[in-house]
Amino acid sequence: MAKYKNRTVKLNKPSRGDVKKFKVFVKDRSSGRVKKVNFGSKEMSIKKNIPARQKSFFARFRPILAKVKGQKNLSPAYWAIQSWKKGFKI
């Protein structure tokens, strides 16, 4: 548990978002502050149970994540990849 804008939030636990489809609160190691990471499109559905779509998604997003400098879990691409993996629960 951590504080974000005077409210208690769970760290590294994705939930339904307000601006985007999902949000997650992450602690920034360099500054020590809690940041909110928004990811996912509200208009699109995740169809991760179709292997061809999952393969295509990973082919698009893994190079994007590779370009991220610094802490990976502050990136929306990191959390988008996590959401496409098996066992991801909201």
PAFI-493619 format. One line per 3 residues: number of its first residue (from 0); for each residue x, y negated, z negated of N, C-alpha, C. Coordinates in steps of 0.001 Angstrom, whole numbers, plus 500000, padded with zeros to 6 digits. Last residue first. Layout:
NUM> X:Y:Z:X:Y:Z:X:Y:Z | ... $
This chain:
89> 492039:508845:513638:491679:507478:513236:490650:507589:512130 | 494767:510976:514306:493426:510786:513767:493233:509323:513411 | 496607:513112:516276:496406:511693:515942:494956:511505:515503 $
86> 496961:515679:517181:496876:515481:515742:496685:514041:515326 | 499046:515037:519985:498085:515901:519290:498113:515588:517802 | 499435:511651:521214:499950:512937:520749:498861:513729:520045 $
83> 498422:509176:521718:498208:510197:522749:498721:511564:522326 | 499268:507622:519611:497835:507892:519723:497527:508961:520772 | 501995:507351:520098:501554:508161:518956:500079:508549:519100 $
80> 501870:505575:522258:502397:506927:522468:501951:507839:521328 | 500907:503343:520889:500118:503906:521981:500566:505337:522258 | 503031:502828:519171:501765:503299:518602:500832:503858:519667 $
77> 504982:502008:521046:505250:503110:520106:503940:503695:519593 | 503763:499783:522220:504041:500967:523041:504290:502189:522150 | 503754:497816:520235:502483:498466:520595:502697:499734:521427 $
74> 506430:497936:517875:506012:497810:519268:504650:498468:519493 | 507385:498536:515481:506775:497206:515587:506230:496965:516988 | 508740:500914:515671:507341:500971:515265:506690:499598:515123 $
71> 511413:500253:516395:510481:500768:517403:509024:500683:516957 | 513454:497611:515722:512541:498554:515082:511434:498981:516041 | 515551:496998:518570:515231:496882:517152:514283:497964:516685 $
68> 513993:496737:521744:515190:496561:520918:514754:496449:519463 | 512584:498714:524194:512348:497970:522950:513623:497931:522136 | 513009:500409:526300:513512:499040:526428:513353:498215:525161 $
65> 511662:502715:525599:513125:502764:525626:513741:501364:525709 | 509013:502024:526020:509491:502147:524640:511011:502159:524586 | 509025:502150:528807:508707:500879:528135:509235:500909:526714 $
62> 509525:504854:529302:510526:503853:529695:510279:502491:529035 | 507073:505917:528162:508377:506226:527560:509464:505251:528016 | 504854:505149:529792:505147:504445:528545:506503:504755:527919 $
59> 504649:506733:532143:504592:505271:532207:505153:504603:530960 | 504822:509336:531208:505753:508915:532255:505786:507386:532377 | 502641:509415:529488:503989:509471:528922:505035:509027:529939 $
56> 500579:509321:531454:500707:508270:530445:502118:508237:529869 | 500998:511716:532857:501104:510440:533549:501310:509284:532566 | 500457:513575:530826:501761:513561:531475:502010:512224:532173 $
53> 497762:512984:530344:498745:512831:529274:500159:512742:529860 | 496605:513666:532766:496556:512278:532305:497584:512017:531224 | 497107:516429:532789:497646:515591:533871:497644:514121:533460 $
50> 495698:517420:530468:497162:517442:530556:497755:516535:531637 | 493288:515997:528634:493514:516351:530034:495029:516270:530282 | 493153:515016:526114:492988:516455:526256:493113:516924:527701 $
47> 493257:512275:526143:494512:512983:525941:494377:514496:526061 | 491852:509921:527013:491507:511273:527461:492751:512147:527375 | 490556:507150:525595:491745:508007:525571:491293:509412:525945 $
44> 488970:504614:527564:488906:505718:526609:490190:506535:526718 | 488976:501020:527772:489406:502334:528244:489284:503384:527156 | 488236:498645:526547:487451:499103:527681:487773:500542:528100 $
41> 490130:498076:524632:488773:498410:524184:487939:499011:525307 | 493372:499386:524774:492352:498596:525445:490972:499042:524978 | 496094:499219:522455:494981:499915:523094:493968:498964:523688 $
38> 497064:497480:519450:497359:498238:520663:496098:498902:521177 | 498655:495322:517141:497436:495663:517872:497823:496426:519130 | 500164:495246:514103:500423:495585:515496:499098:496034:516115 $
35> 501005:493047:511571:499916:493798:512189:500248:493998:513662 | 503575:493287:509085:503067:492759:510347:501953:493651:510862 | 505045:492297:506091:504115:493226:506722:503555:492556:507964 $
32> 508574:491586:505661:507153:491217:505726:506333:492315:506385 | 511257:492019:505806:510567:492509:504625:509081:492194:504609 | 512855:491436:507957:512341:490313:507174:511663:490755:505883 $
29> 513710:493992:508818:514643:492860:508834:514156:491711:507958 | 511560:495764:508667:512734:495992:507827:513655:494786:507763 | 508212:495180:508417:509391:494796:509195:510608:494910:508284 $
26> 505720:497515:508037:506665:496657:507320:507900:496430:508186 | 502585:497424:509659:503932:497967:509604:504818:496989:508852 | 499312:498407:510345:500160:497494:509587:501496:498163:509347 $
23> 497480:498625:513350:498255:499307:512321:499130:498258:511638 | 494589:499023:515399:495578:498178:514719:496279:499027:513686 | 492836:499484:518536:493406:499953:517279:494329:498892:516695 $
20> 491774:497815:520560:491061:499018:520146:491534:499523:518776 | 492116:494342:519505:492312:495440:520452:491574:496671:519927 | 490928:492859:517434:491311:492214:518686:491452:493249:519805 $
17> 490320:494879:515590:489404:493775:515784:489676:493095:517126 | 490563:498527:515508:491019:497154:515517:489912:496138:515660 | 490672:501351:513411:489996:500620:514473:490328:499149:514361 $
14> 494046:502225:512398:492605:502130:512180:491998:501384:513361 | 497058:503932:511388:496222:503260:512390:494739:503282:512022 | 499268:503428:509015:498026:504200:509144:497115:503478:510129 $
11> 501487:501975:508145:501666:503046:509134:500456:503964:509256 | 500118:501038:504977:501172:500926:505983:501198:502178:506860 | 497027:499678:504074:497864:500873:504139:498879:500696:505255 $
8> 496607:496577:502241:496474:497402:503447:497380:498626:503329 | 495033:494047:500431:495823:495263:500364:495531:496128:501583 | 495372:490573:501172:494552:491772:501015:495454:492992:501074 $
5> 496869:488265:501732:496147:488386:500457:495156:489537:500390 | 498181:488979:504181:497241:487855:504090:496284:488018:502902 | 498872:492002:502971:498880:491289:504239:497794:490234:504161 $
2> 500654:494140:500816:499817:492950:500946:499995:492341:502330 | 500406:497752:500711:501153:496501:500801:500161:495354:500948 | 500835:501178:500000:500000:500000:500000:500887:498748:500000 $
